[in-house]
Amino acid sequence: MIRRISKVLILVACLLILCSCKKQNNSFVVITDFDYFKDAGDIGFYKKGDLYGFIYLNGDTGDLEPFTLDKELSGIIDLDSIKYSNGIATFSTVPGEDGTVYYGFMDLQGNVVMKKEWGQISPFSSSGYASVYDNTLQKYVIIDKSGNIVRDRQSYVETYY
């Protein structure tokens, strides 16, 4: 009886290990190999040591290379806030000593666009624009993927979505 239970437990353990694997380029990536992993929408986001990266949810990295973040930035990004949509990920920082939270965007190569005046952000639309609340201007504006304001009148915000 004990031998049979042991065999069943070993079989269950093997199945659990296989279920945590994803096929990648004729090899397998074990999701538990990452220090941090998050389903960020259409893609996964991970941290392994000092490297960060995005990975397709089927486990394939394709053309996605791991990257490093600026030391200051890597210490303040709230990893749980990362959400991916239309080629760009949104993120926020952990609250600073004064309680301030900053928002920014990151492409799949780890290039970050973040401005201290952004109070809130929305994901980029399929047309390549996002709405952000500019604390300096005290209103929502439309920006492009470089962070440049393309429209700053509220009546135009709706036409980009």
Helices and strands as residue ranges (DSSP letters): H 2-19, E 21-24, E 27-30, G 31-33, E 36-39, E 43-48, E 51-56, H 71-74, G 79-81, E 83-85, E 88-92, E 103-107, E 112-114, E 118-121, E 130-134, E 139-143, E 149-151, H 154-157, G 158-160
